[in-house]
């Protein structure tokens, strides 16, 4: 009888597993009412694609308007 607990994957391994799952999950319209993952995967792909650009935009806007650094850090943390 084996009593050693299974090791849980690290945070980075969980991210890699999640990326693999999003690539293998079938994104078909007929599955939308059954699985909520369809919407989550669609939104996640959108965020991964466009949020880094939004973070860079807020940084340059912050520097251009000369706001305080605290507000800019909060904006960028929200975007990432």
Phi, psi and omega in degrees: 000124182268121182251004178287132179288150177289143179279138177275144181292152179288173182299316180293324177294323177295321177297317179297318178296322178295319178296319177297321180295318180292332179283330183266343182290130181286120180265077179246142184299327183292341180269353183302315181292338185271315186247124176286348181299332181302312180292319181297317180294319179297314180293320180298318178297320178297315182294317180298327182283318191252340184292326175300323177293322178295322178296317178294319178299315180294327177295313180292325177295320178299314181291321181293323182269345179064048174281176179289155183290330181297318179294318180295320178296321178295319178298313182291324178295323178293320182290327182272000000 
